[in-house]
Amino acid sequence: MTATETAPRSGSEEPRPAEQGGGEQAGDPRRWRALAVCLVAAFMTLLDVSIVNVALPSIQKGLSASASDLQWVLSGYAVAFGLLLVPAGRLGDSYGRRLVFIIGVAGFTLASVLCGLAPSSSTLAGARLLQGAAAGLVIPQNAGVIQQLFRGKERGQAFGMLGAVIGLSTAVGPLAGGLLISAFGTTEGWRWIFFVNLPIGLVVLPFAWRLLPGRPEERGSRSLDPVGVVLLGVSVVLVLLPLVEESEWKGAAKWLLVPAGLLVAGLFLLWERRYARRGGAPVVDLGLFRLKSYALGNAIGSVYFAGFTGIFFVYTLFLQQGRGYSALEAGLAQVPFAVGSGVASAVGGKLVHRAGRPLVVAGLALVVVGLVATDLLLGSASGKEVGWVLAVPLLVAGVGSGLVIAPNTSISLSEVPPEGSGSASGVLQTGQRVGTALGIAAVGSVFFSALASSKGKDWSGALERGLLVATAFVVLSLLLGLLDLRGGRSRSHGRHERA
């Protein structure tokens, strides 16, 4: 413990939430303000996953970027993001969530400025790598803070708010990007999708220092397992690279990286067991996967994200290039999904404590209904009316999505002790990133193949086929949820959820 930590505070300085009334106990009145800080940072970092999609034509025009350059602007962020999630979660568990959170937000803000000032596409791609790595530091701390500061029904509400942010950031990204490009022009407007993060980051940092919990006094720091970090990082990169580069790397040889990544993942598991037996603190507590709620929740989330994020990738391309929508119009067409997701996430967070996994299953079923209806109605819409025709089924799918993401996260972490929630959340998020990359690769591959076979003319047919693949992922996730119901654990909550 440092001198700073043990020194008495002045009368005017309020203790931070986790430092009041017995360390990590819930009930601190400032916990909702601490959550608000986390939600703003989560929205900022996750928004940059989707906001760039509608800006690609502007970036290409402004920087004379090649298709390969644009692919790395997208994929570089995703790879770096996925690489840092699990180690960042463990760092937050060991050294305090406030420290890791602040480093991540500061790094993300600086990288955003570098992106906005980029003089070339290669510089932009490099800055996006830094931005993704910083986002990977921030995201696991959000779930960790919720686990640390909230209990029982309030924890479900907090996760509901986080789920709303996740859904909204994904769906609102294209709209926000379209608005900024419309305001600042098609040549330089893309820079402002990055500059907008500067004031947000500068506001978040002092509040994070003031409100977020530091390392609990009763828990000393535990060193990070360097070999485990390297093995996990290599395995994640090997699996993600061929997925995010699927459209640029020609030939089948790239897929050899996937079994290589799985082999390294096997070595990682063997090393983690050995490291734990010797008394070390492993990067991932493998005992977590003996918790059915956590293991199955991981699988449901990963597969669902493959379908969920793949939808927006092809739908944005369809609207802008197939139907002549501007970036702003393409963003507006996705608002129904965002509204449905945001409202349902807040409601789902309040219901999950009572409803349990059946709520997630109901949400997945709604997403399937919405996607099937979207696919069926697509052929009846011509020209720019397509956005209006598909608004209702996308709203239904959005409502379903809001009942999936936050409740599934809450249930998955319900039996995880707060002191391990950072790394547990990192594993969940990594699974979602891998699922996202897999979904975009699979849905995009089918979409572009169908488009090529029609010589670039049948955009509706290409989108229909892409949506079928996305729907298949959601159906698989639904089957996993039904498997949990059959196992009789549908309404169970762990002791850490009830505490």
VENBEL-V88473 format. One line per field, one symbol per residue. phi: phi as a letter, one per 40 degrees, with the letter a starting at -180 (. if undefined). burial: + if it has 9 or more other ideal C-beta (glycine too) atoms within 8 Angstrom, else -. A space follows every 10 residues. Layout:
phi: ???
burial: ???
//
This chain:
phi: .ccccccccc ccccccdcbc fggccchccc cccccdcccc ccccccdccb ccdccdcccc ccbfcccccc cccccdcccc dcccdcdccc ccccbhcccc cccccccccc cccccccdca cccccccccc ccccccccdc ccccccccbb bfcccccccc cccccccccc ccdccccccc cccbgccbcc cccccccccc ccccdccccc bccccdccbc cbcccccccc cccccccccc dcccbdcbcc gccccccccc cccccccccc ccccccccgc cccbcccdcc cccccccdcc cccccccccc dccccccdcc ccbgccdccc cccccdcccc cccccccccc cccccgcdcc ccccccccdc cccccccdcc bbfccdcccc ccccccccdc cccbccdccc ccccbccdcb cccccccdcc dccccdcccc ccccccdccc ccccfgbccc cccdcccccc cccccccccc cccccccgbc bcbcccccd
burial: ---------- -----++++- ---+-+-+-+ +-+++-++++ ++++++++++ ++++++++++ +++-+---++ ++++++++++ ++++++++++ ++++-+++++ ++++++++++ ++++++-+-- +-++++++++ ++++++++++ ++++++++++ -+-+++++++ ++++++++++ ++++++++++ ++-+----++ ++++++++-+ +-+++-+++- ++++++---- ---++--++- ++++++++++ ++++++---- ---+--++-+ ++-++-+++- +++-++---- -+++++-+-- +-++++++++ ++++++++++ ++++++++++ -++-+-++++ ++++++++++ ++++++++++ +++-++++++ ++++++++++ +++++-++-- +----++-++ +-++++++++ ++++++++++ ++++++-+-+ ++++++++++ ++++++++++ ++++++++-+ +--+----++ ++++++++++ ++++++++-+ +++++---++ +-++-++--
//
